[in-house]
Amino acid sequence: MSKARSHDRLQARLGYHFADPGLLERALTHSSALSPARRIENSYQRLEFLGDRVLGLVIADLIYRRYPKANEGELSRALNALVRKETCAAVARQLDLGAELNLGESEARTGGANKDAILGDVAEAVIGAIFRDGGFGQAYEVVERLFGDQIGQSGNVRADAKTTLQEWAQSKGLEPPVYAQLDRSGPDHAPEFTIAIQLGGYPSISATGPSKKLAEHKAAEAFLLREKVWGDGN
């Protein structure tokens, strides 16, 4: 198995192109493919450690925003279901990560490319690699894209801010809200986006976040609170 693959198809499936392809290569390399002296530095283990924490934070924020009426116990159960290895392995299969792995001969012969434990670890390592390569905003958007459908399968709870605002505008016979980027600041690895909402004859309102999508969510929340569509406790 070549160690110099570009993984172009995988990057297309992720919706993210690496500035440092070596990070992605490391995220896809199992320790069995390396000599013992190179395993710490060149396998996915350290990136998995990082990606596990990034994934947990992003999912926690997504369910906090999406389910404003859920209590702490309900949020914890949703978080645990979404970050467990089986869920990560399912996402890895959707991305066809098994076909991209660098495995040692023995691990490859025993079906390592289809083991939940390995696939789940590699999914987290890829998230960690995106965080290291592009920052939290990029990692947030990829996680939301990959895990969003599974988050949306949880129970009867109120929709997220952007969905709520869209439905509220429709109920009043208004055109859908328009999200306009006002500013982008900060370095490439830690950008800050300022997004404004324009909706009917209502005053514009803006918010800032580490990605366009998160800034849009925050602006929608601010609009809903200002117009008292949502109360302070959502």
Backbone torsions as a table, in degrees:
resi	resn	phi	psi	omega
1	MET	NA	127.1	-177.3
2	SER	-69.0	141.7	177.4
3	LYS	-99.4	10.1	-177.5
4	ALA	-119.4	24.2	-178.3
5	ARG	-69.8	150.6	-178.2
6	SER	-85.2	-21.6	-178.2
7	HIS	56.2	37.5	-177.6
8	ASP	-60.9	-41.8	-178.1
9	ARG	-65.9	-40.1	177.7
10	LEU	-63.1	-43.3	179.6
11	GLN	-62.9	-35.2	176.3
12	ALA	-66.3	-41.0	178.5
13	ARG	-66.1	-36.2	177.7
14	LEU	-70.5	-26.5	-172.6
15	GLY	73.2	27.1	-178.9
16	TYR	-147.0	132.6	178.8
17	HIS	-110.1	125.7	-175.0
18	PHE	-76.7	131.2	170.1
19	ALA	-71.7	-32.6	177.8
20	ASP	-117.3	91.7	-177.8
21	PRO	-60.0	-22.1	178.9
22	GLY	-62.0	-31.4	177.1
23	LEU	-64.4	-43.3	177.9
24	LEU	-65.2	-41.8	178.9
25	GLU	-59.8	-41.6	179.1
26	ARG	-65.8	-39.2	-179.8
27	ALA	-64.2	-21.4	-177.6
28	LEU	-101.3	6.0	-174.3
29	THR	-106.3	115.5	177.6
30	HIS	-78.3	150.1	-178.2
31	SER	-60.1	-25.4	-179.1
32	SER	-67.0	-17.5	-179.6
33	ALA	-86.5	-0.1	-172.9
34	LEU	-126.0	157.4	172.9
35	SER	-71.9	153.2	-177.3
36	PRO	-52.0	-36.6	-176.9
37	ALA	-69.5	-19.4	-176.0
38	ARG	-104.6	-1.7	-170.2
39	ARG	-68.8	-39.6	-178.4
40	ILE	-66.1	-45.2	-174.2
41	GLU	-78.4	-32.7	-168.0
42	ASN	-115.4	-1.6	175.8
43	SER	-95.7	178.1	-176.0
44	TYR	-81.5	-0.8	-168.5
45	GLN	-60.1	-46.6	-178.6
46	ARG	-68.8	-38.4	177.4
47	LEU	-67.3	-33.2	175.6
48	GLU	-62.5	-44.1	177.9
49	PHE	-56.0	-46.1	-179.3
50	LEU	-68.8	-46.3	-177.3
51	GLY	-62.9	-33.2	177.0
52	ASP	-59.6	-41.9	179.8
53	ARG	-72.0	-40.0	178.2
54	VAL	-63.8	-45.7	179.5
55	LEU	-58.5	-46.1	-179.0
56	GLY	-61.1	-41.9	-179.7
57	LEU	-66.8	-44.8	-178.8
58	VAL	-64.2	-46.4	-179.5
59	ILE	-63.4	-41.2	178.3
60	ALA	-59.2	-43.2	179.6
61	ASP	-67.2	-40.9	-179.1
62	LEU	-63.4	-46.0	-178.3
63	ILE	-72.9	-31.3	175.3
64	TYR	-61.0	-42.5	-179.2
65	ARG	-75.3	-39.1	-172.8
66	ARG	-76.9	-28.5	-175.9
67	TYR	-120.0	72.7	-173.6
68	PRO	-66.6	-15.3	-179.8
69	LYS	-99.0	-3.5	-177.8
70	ALA	-75.6	141.1	176.4
71	ASN	-86.1	178.4	-174.4
72	GLU	-60.5	-41.2	-179.5
73	GLY	-63.8	-41.5	178.9
74	GLU	-65.9	-40.1	177.7
75	LEU	-64.2	-40.8	-179.4
76	SER	-64.3	-42.2	179.2
77	ARG	-64.5	-40.8	178.4
78	ALA	-64.6	-42.1	179.0
79	LEU	-61.7	-47.7	-177.7
80	ASN	-62.1	-35.9	179.4
81	ALA	-68.9	-33.4	-174.3
82	LEU	-84.5	-27.1	-177.1
83	VAL	-100.3	1.0	-179.9
84	ARG	-68.9	159.6	-173.5
85	LYS	-59.8	-36.3	-178.1
86	GLU	-63.6	-39.0	178.3
87	THR	-67.9	-43.4	178.0
88	CYS	-62.7	-37.6	178.4
89	ALA	-65.9	-37.4	177.7
90	ALA	-63.4	-41.3	176.4
91	VAL	-64.4	-40.6	178.4
92	ALA	-60.2	-38.6	178.8
93	ARG	-68.4	-37.7	176.1
94	GLN	-60.7	-34.4	178.7
95	LEU	-84.3	-7.3	-175.5
96	ASP	58.2	43.1	-179.5
97	LEU	-65.0	-29.3	-178.9
98	GLY	-56.2	-36.0	-179.4
99	ALA	-73.9	-13.5	-176.4
100	GLU	-100.8	-7.3	-171.4
101	LEU	-71.7	147.6	167.9
102	ASN	-99.9	108.4	-177.4
103	LEU	-120.7	150.3	170.7
104	GLY	-68.7	161.1	-175.3
105	GLU	-58.8	-43.7	-178.3
106	SER	-64.5	-44.5	180.0
107	GLU	-65.9	-37.6	178.4
108	ALA	-65.3	-40.4	-179.2
109	ARG	-66.0	-31.1	-177.2
110	THR	-93.4	16.3	173.3
111	GLY	80.3	28.7	-178.7
112	GLY	-57.3	-30.1	-177.7
113	ALA	-70.7	-8.5	179.9
114	ASN	-122.8	12.4	179.5
115	LYS	-84.2	132.4	179.8
116	ASP	-56.8	-41.4	-176.1
117	ALA	-61.1	-44.7	-179.3
118	ILE	-71.5	-45.8	-178.5
119	LEU	-62.2	-41.3	177.9
120	GLY	-62.8	-42.2	178.4
121	ASP	-62.9	-42.0	-177.2
122	VAL	-68.7	-38.0	176.2
123	ALA	-57.7	-43.6	178.0
124	GLU	-66.5	-38.2	179.4
125	ALA	-64.1	-39.1	177.7
126	VAL	-63.5	-40.8	176.5
127	ILE	-62.3	-42.6	176.9
128	GLY	-61.8	-37.9	179.4
129	ALA	-66.6	-39.6	177.8
130	ILE	-64.3	-41.1	177.3
131	PHE	-59.9	-44.9	-179.7
132	ARG	-67.7	-34.8	-175.1
133	ASP	-81.8	-41.3	-171.1
134	GLY	-123.1	-5.0	179.4
135	GLY	93.6	176.3	-173.5
136	PHE	-66.1	-38.2	-178.5
137	GLY	-59.8	-43.7	179.1
138	GLN	-66.7	-42.4	178.8
139	ALA	-62.5	-40.4	179.6
140	TYR	-58.7	-47.6	-177.1
141	GLU	-65.4	-39.5	179.3
142	VAL	-66.6	-45.0	179.3
143	VAL	-61.9	-43.7	179.7
144	GLU	-62.1	-38.9	179.4
145	ARG	-67.3	-40.6	-175.3
146	LEU	-78.7	-35.4	-174.1
147	PHE	-105.6	-3.8	-172.8
148	GLY	-58.2	-43.3	-178.6
149	ASP	-62.9	-38.4	-179.0
150	GLN	-71.6	-34.0	175.4
151	ILE	-63.3	-39.0	-175.8
152	GLY	-71.6	-3.6	-178.6
153	GLN	-89.5	3.4	-174.7
154	SER	-92.3	105.3	160.1
155	GLY	49.8	-172.3	-179.9
156	ASN	-93.9	95.9	177.3
157	VAL	-135.6	160.8	-178.6
158	ARG	-67.6	148.0	-177.6
159	ALA	-68.8	167.9	177.7
160	ASP	-70.1	171.7	-170.8
161	ALA	-61.5	-44.4	-177.5
162	LYS	-64.6	-41.5	178.4
163	THR	-65.3	-44.0	179.0
164	THR	-60.0	-44.1	-179.6
165	LEU	-64.8	-40.6	178.3
166	GLN	-60.3	-46.1	-178.3
167	GLU	-67.9	-37.1	178.5
168	TRP	-64.5	-44.0	178.7
169	ALA	-61.4	-42.5	179.9
170	GLN	-63.0	-39.9	-179.0
171	SER	-64.5	-23.3	179.7
172	LYS	-98.5	6.4	178.9
173	GLY	73.3	23.2	-179.1
174	LEU	-95.0	157.7	171.5
175	GLU	-66.6	155.7	179.2
176	PRO	-59.1	149.7	178.5
177	PRO	-61.3	146.4	177.3
178	VAL	-108.7	129.3	179.7
179	TYR	-104.2	116.9	-176.6
180	ALA	-116.2	131.9	177.4
181	GLN	-78.5	122.2	178.7
182	LEU	-93.1	-32.1	-173.3
183	ASP	-160.0	152.8	170.5
184	ARG	-136.7	122.1	-177.5
185	SER	-132.8	174.1	178.5
186	GLY	86.4	167.8	179.4
187	PRO	-71.5	166.2	-176.7
188	ASP	-60.6	-33.4	-177.1
189	HIS	-81.5	-10.5	179.7
190	ALA	-147.4	64.7	-176.3
191	PRO	-75.2	160.4	173.0
192	GLU	-128.2	124.9	-179.9
193	PHE	-109.2	137.8	173.8
194	THR	-112.1	120.6	-175.4
195	ILE	-119.6	134.4	176.7
196	ALA	-111.4	146.7	175.6
197	ILE	-102.9	131.7	172.9
198	GLN	-116.8	122.3	-175.3
199	LEU	-146.9	113.4	177.1
200	GLY	52.2	-137.2	179.2
201	GLY	-95.3	12.9	-178.6
202	TYR	-79.3	147.3	177.0
203	PRO	-59.3	141.5	178.3
204	SER	-66.5	152.0	176.4
205	ILE	-141.7	144.6	-174.6
206	SER	-129.2	164.0	177.6
207	ALA	-153.2	161.6	-177.2
208	THR	-121.6	144.1	177.7
209	GLY	-158.2	170.4	-177.5
210	PRO	-76.7	-4.1	172.9
211	SER	-146.0	160.1	178.9
212	LYS	-59.5	-43.1	-175.7
213	LYS	-64.3	-44.0	-179.8
214	LEU	-67.1	-38.7	176.7
215	ALA	-63.2	-38.0	177.1
216	GLU	-62.6	-44.5	178.2
217	HIS	-59.9	-44.1	-177.7
218	LYS	-66.8	-37.7	177.4
219	ALA	-65.8	-40.8	178.1
220	ALA	-63.4	-41.8	177.0
221	GLU	-59.7	-44.9	-179.3
222	ALA	-62.1	-40.3	178.5
223	PHE	-63.3	-47.3	-178.3
224	LEU	-62.2	-38.0	178.1
225	LEU	-70.0	-42.7	-179.1
226	ARG	-62.5	-41.0	-177.8
227	GLU	-87.9	5.1	176.4
228	LYS	61.7	26.7	169.9
229	VAL	-71.1	-38.5	171.9
230	TRP	-112.5	144.5	172.0
231	GLY	-82.2	174.9	-179.1
232	ASP	-59.8	-27.3	177.8
233	GLY	-94.7	10.9	-177.0
234	ASN	58.0	NA	NA
